Amino acid sequence: MMDSIGPIRVLVLETEPNIIANARAALEGDSRLVLVGTVSDQASLMDKLGSTYAHVAVIDLAGLRGDVGPAVREVLAHAPECCVIVTGSNVAPGIVSRAVTAGARGFLLKPYQPEDFVSTIRDAYVNFQELRRLQRIERVPGTTSRPGAVIAVYSPKGGVGCTTIATNLAVALARRSGKSTVALVDLDLQFGDIGIALDLKSANSLADLLNHVDSIDQQLVDEVFVKHASGVRALLAPENLASVPSIDPDRVARVVDQLRPHFQYIVCDLWSSLEDLTLATLRMADRVILVTTPELPALRNLRRVMSATGLLLQDDRTILVANRVPGKAGISLNEIEKGLGRSIAATIPSEGVGITDAINRGMSIFDERARAKAGGSYRKLADLVAVGLEPAAVSRARRPVPATS
């Protein structure tokens, strides 16, 4: 776990300047840890959590405005992937118990030695991430009360082909079995292009489900989703840009989760910005398709995001896809894998005119009229994505399929 991309990012809430100085010195002495910020009160801590993407928050009891339990829960509500460690002096056992019950993963009693500070952070983070990994073990829908697999397609760099991959992956999943029900959800709320990519128009959009988040039934799904010739059902982004700022990201994430009983696969095309809706979708997803191209800006942005989010984008759910391979820049697959510290699970060939023509005509690459030849790559990617997400009998019969072509 300590070998994952980038160092562990530590945010410290501490009221005593000398302890802050000691913490800074201790973290600088370990290349696997980096101090991303220090604050002296709870309000500042909450402000810094989002901007620093801290993996670990070390919180001094003296800097809290109330009881430790609500404070820890507030931190985890804002940053569920953050590991919380509490520190304090002359602490009663009841306070430690309330901190742990609320979700803290470690406790340091002051005064402490620098090596104890470092080892507590490392051990708590590793244990926390292992727990998160176990909670996300690939599941089979036939063995859970939550049917429907959410598949998030994401890249922090715009223009790398996420929408093309999301649409064609959805079609490929629908073609795998006539019984598969596949939803394609446009979560780029401002400038989503799924409608254009598949030549679909609808008077309805995701916004029409927001007021029915707890009562989404099959009739409502039939009314709001628009059906593509492939059998894929698409939920388009709102047409009215002025309405987007007022949309609650948490409500949108709940809509996606409530679609699970109605579809076997729910493919979500995400915006490149790492904002609240994107993070919420990545957390709930059963598969995360991370897309890059063999270009330095795309690789740099993806590495930064993987480093900032920790195990969220580095666990067993994640599949790395290299699009437009081979690239003209001469960056090889080996160089991409070395730079990201992860293996590329699938590649999509660079077809230039064929793909562009299909996009401009609003067709999937599986359409008989399309001149693109990447269908085999998308079929293999669909096979790879589906492993462990199919009904139990089908899942046991299949072997993982290499998606690289």
N, C-alpha and C positions, 0 to 999 in steps of 0.2 A: 504493500500500500504506500509506503514511503517513497517508492520509485515512480509514482504517478507524476504526470506532467506538472512542472512548476513546484515551488515551495509552498508550505502551508502558510496561509495568510492570517495573521493574528491581529485582532483589534482589542485594545486594552482600555477598560474604564478604571481609572485609579485616581485617588484624591491626593496622594502624597508624592511630591516631586522626586524625592530621592528613590522611591520605589520604581517610578517611571524610568528614571535613569538606569537603575539596575536591570529592569526588564529589557530595556533597549540594548544594553550591553550583552545580556545573556542571549537574546535572539540573534544579535549580530555575530555571535560566536558559533552559530549553527547554520550551515548553508541550506538546510532543509526547512528553515523557518524564516519568515519575513514579517516585520512589524509594519502594518498598513495604516496605523493611526492610533492616537491616544486621546482620550476624552476624560472629563472629570465629573460628568453628570449623566443621568439616564436619558434625558432629551437629546443630548449631543450624540450619545451612543446610537439611538434610533435613527438619527439623521445620517450617521456614518455607515450604518450597516449596508444600506443599498448601494452607496457609491463606492465602497471599498471591496465588496464581494468577499467579506471576511469568511474564512473557513472556521475560525475559532474566535469566540469572544470571551475574554477573561474579565470578569466583572467584580469589582470591589463593593462589598455590601454598603460601605459608607457613602458611595455615590448614588445609591438608589433613593427614590423619593417615597418609597413605601415598602411593603413586605416583599421578600425575595420571590415568593411563589408567583404572584402576578407579573413581576418584572421579567422573570425567566420565560413565562408563557408569552409575554408581549414580544420578546426577542424572537422566539421561535415562530410566532405568528407572522412576523415580518420576514424572517429568514429561516425557513424550515431546514435548510441544509447546513445551518451553522451549529457548531458544537460549542455549548456553553460551559464554562468553568467559573465557579464562584470562589472568591477569596474573602478573608476577613480575619479579624483578631478577636480573641475572647468570645468565640461564637458558641452559643448554646446548641446542644444536639438537635433540638427541635427545628432550628433554622436550617441546619444541614439537611434534615429529613424533608422539609418543605421544598428546598431547592431541588433535591433529587427527584421528588415526586412530580415537580413541575416540568422536569426534563433536563436538568443540569447533568452533565456527564463527568464532572470532577469537582473536587473541593480542595483548596489550598489554604492551610491555616498559617497566618502571619505570626512571626516572621518566618520566611522560608529561604532556602538556599537557591542560588541561580540554577544549579543542576536539577533541583526539584521542580522549579518553574518550567524548565525546558522539557524534562521527562514527562511531567504531568500533561503538558500540551500534546506532546507526541503520542503518548499512550491513549489519552482520551480521544484524540482525533482518529487514530487508527481503529480503536474499538467502535467508535460511533459510525465510521464509514463501513465497517464490516457489518454492523447491525443493519444499516441502510441497504447494503448489498443483499443480505439475506431476506430482507423484506421485499426486495424486488426480483427474487428468483423467478425465472420464466415460469408462467403458469399456463395451464391448459383450461380453456373456458368451460369444459365439461366438468371440471372439479371445483368451480367457484360459483358463488352466487352473483358475481358481476360479469355477465356476458359482454361480448363486444370488446375488441382490442383497439386502443387508440394508438395511431402511428403518426408521430410528429416528424415533419420534414423541415429541416432548419439549416441555415447558414448565416453567420454574422456579416457576410459580404453579399450585397445585392448584385444581381446580374449573373450569378453562377449557375442558374438553371433550376432552382428549387421548385418553381411552379410547374415546369416541364416534367420534372421527376415525379412530383406529387400526382399530377394528372395521369401520367402514363403508368405509374405504379398502381394507382387505383383501378385503371382499366385492366392491367395485367392480373391483379388480384381477382377481379370479377370474372375474368376469362378462365381462371384456374378451375373453377367449378361453377356449373350453372346454378348451384344452390347458394353460392356465396352472396351475401348482401353487403354492398360496399358504399360507404358515404365518403364524399370528398368535401371537406369544409374549408372555406377560405377565411383564414384568420389574419390575413393582411387587410385589416378593416378599412384602411384609407385607400390603398391602391391595388387591391387584389385583382388578379387577372385570370382566375379560373374560368369565369364566364367566357372571356375572349378565347382562352386556350382550347375550350371545347365547343365554342360557338353556341353558348347557351344564354338565354335571356329569361328573366322571370320578374314578375311584379313583386315577388316576395324575397326576403333575405334573412340573414341571421337575426337581424333586429326584430323580426316578427316573433321570434321564440323567447325573447328576453322577458316578456311579461307572463310567460307560461312555463318558467323553468322547473316548477314542481309538478307540472301536469302535462308533460309532453307525451301524447299518445300517438298511435299509428295514424289516426285521421289527420292530426296536425302535421305529422311528418310528411304525409302524402300531399298536403296542401302547400307546404313551404318549400320542400325540396323540389328541384327540377331534374327530370330523368334524362340521362344521356342514352344514345343508341346502344352503347356498350352494356347498359344495365346499371352503370354507376349513377348514384343519386347525389347531386351537388347542392350544397348550401352556400349561396353566394354572399359576398360582402355587401354591406349597405351601399346603395347607389348615391345617397345623399351624404356628401362629405361633411356637411355642417352638423350632422347628427353624431358623428363618430366621437368627438371629445366627451360627450355626455354618456357614452356607453361604459358601464362598469365592467372592468376586466374579470373580476371574480364571478360575475353573473354569466359572462360568456363561457368561462371555464366550467361552470356548473352545467350550462347547456350541453357542452360537449360530453361531460360525464353522464348526463341523463339520456344521451343518445345510445349508450351502450346496449340496452335491451333490444334496440330496433335494427342493429346492424352487426355483422360479424367483424367487419373492419371499418374503422373511422380514420381516414387519412386526412391529416391537418396540414395545410400549407401555411407556414408561419412567416411573419414579418422578420426582417433581418435585425431589427433593434431588439436588444435584450431587455424588454420592458416587462411589466407585470403579467400581461396575458401570455407572452411567450414563455416566461419562467413557469407559470402555473401549468401550461400545457406540457412543457418538458417534464415537469415533476409527475404528472398523472399518466404520461404516455407509457405504453407497454413496449413500444419500440421507438427509438430515436434515430432518424436517418440524418446524419451530419454530412453536408455536401460541401465539397471543395473543388477547385479546379487547379491545374498545374501552373498556377501563377503566384508570385510572391505575396501580393496583397491579400489574396484569399487565404493562403496558408498562414500568414501572419495573424490575420484576424481570428481564424479558427483556433489557432494555438492559444491566443490571448484569452478567448472565451473558455476554452477547456481548462486553462490554468485558473481562471477566476472563479469558475463554478465548481471546481473540485470533482467529486465523484458523480455529481448530477449528470455530467456528460462523459463519464469514463467508466460506467458500470456495464454489466452484461447486456443491458437493453440496447446499447448504442452500436450502430453500424455505420462505418465510415465509407462514403461513396465518393469516388473521384470522377467528376464529370469532364467531358471533352478531352478524353485521353486517347492518343498521346497529344500533348500540347505543343504549340509552336515555340514556346519559351525554352524547351529542352529540359524541363524539370521532370525527372524520371519518377516512377512509382517508388523505387527504393529511397530516393531523396525525400519524397513526400512523407513516407512512413518514418524515416529517421527524424524529420523535422517535427512530426506530430507525436512521435513516441507510441504510435498505434499502427496496427496493420490495416491496410485498405481492404475492405471486405468485398467491394464491388466496383466495377468501372463501367462507365457509359462512354461509348466511342464518340469522337468528334466527327459530326457529319455535315456541318456547315449548312449548305443549301437545302438538304433534305429536311432537317429539323426546322429551319427557318420557314420553309414553305408550309410544313404541317402546322406550325404555330399560326402563321398568317391566315391560313384557311380554316382555322378552328377545328383541327382534326387531331386525334391521337395517332401515334405512330403505328398503331395496329389497324388503322383504317386502310382499306384496300386502295384508296386513292392516294395515300401518302407515299412519298418516295424515300422515306427514311428506312434505314435497315437496322436500327438498334433494338428491334423487338425482342431478339434473343436475350440481350442484356437485361431488359426489363422483366422478362419471364424468369430469369435466374434470380434477379433481385427479389421478385415476388415470392419465389420459393424460399429464399433465405429469410425474408421477413416473416413468413408464415410459420416457420419451424417453432413449435411450442405454443402457437396461438390457435391452432386448429382444434376441432373436436378430437377427443382422446384417441379414437380408433385411427383417424387419419394421421395424427401426429406420430403415433407409434410406428406406422407403416413407412414414414418418410425418413430419409437420411438428410442431414444438412447438405445443401447443394452449393458448391463454389459459385459465386456470382460474378467473378472476374472473367471477362471475355477477351 
